[in-house]
Amino acid sequence: MSTRWVRLLFWALPATVLAQSGSVHSILPPKNVLALTPENFCLGFKNVFAITKQSFKDEANLICPNLTPAPLLTTLLASAYTGVGEPVIQNILIAEDTVNLTSQITVAYALKIPKPPAQNLLGEEQYVPTSYSVEPLTITPKFAAPVLNSGDAETAFTVEQRTVVDAGEEFDDISVHDLKLYRMHPNNFDFFAAVRTLRAPSEQFKKAVVVRGVMRDPANPTGSITVTVMSFVMNSRDNHENSVEAFSAFIAADAKSLHAAQSK
């Protein structure tokens, strides 16, 4: 079964019923209804960690240490971008390794999307192939094969990304990433996670992790809140300041563009 059909089946399941002997019986057990709280958001990572083969605990622990809400999570929820002005990007770590000539950037932000969590994640999938090009940086992602899903996620994708600086004069890099979607609580459709991790180091990226946790907005039942943590370790080519400036601009623009795309 193709990934697209698996995904369509997954999203259709909650509404599926089976008629037997003149009566209607649900295929699934009753929906698992949980309070829309930061506590339940964080507890959901326990279920994801139990099945995932991706490595992102360090990033999840920044917002949910020991599966409990961190002050950072509270700050992110309070400053979630609604599409007005500029998104607030929380810089968690910006560091240079002068021995290995790498730059590390770890940031977080939150978005309020006027769509429920499932549609929010579908918007994430549709957004993936969106290119970014602001001098000197150009990033062009696309879906590619093979898809690796051995039962450790609801849906899996392979993303190939081309990253170019100075029209290829500085570098022209191809990196491959796993993007996997998770339900954070069994038979619950208010909490999801989308995680993107680097499959193997490339010339430019030594680490690339994007963790998006999504929960239904407690203040707006038809909307959702996405909390994102992004962590990159990159080849700085002995030009740390320029690397940080270029990729920080990309992160801010990406957050704004993602909100606009998912809000359509």
Secondary structure, 3 states (H helix, E strand, C coil): CCHHHHHHHHHHHHHCEEEECCEEEECCCCCCCCCCCHHHHHHHHHHHHHHCCCCCHHHHHHHCHHHCCCHHHHHHHHCCECCCCCCCCEEEEEEEECCCCEEEEEEEEEEEECCCHHHHHHHHHHHCCCCEEECCEEEEEEEECCCCCCCCCCEEEEEEEEEEEHHHCCEEEEEEEEEEEEECCCCCCCEEEEEEEECCCCCCEEEEEEEEEEEEECCEEEEEEEEEEEEEEEECCCCHHHHHHHHHHHHHHHHHHHHHHHCC
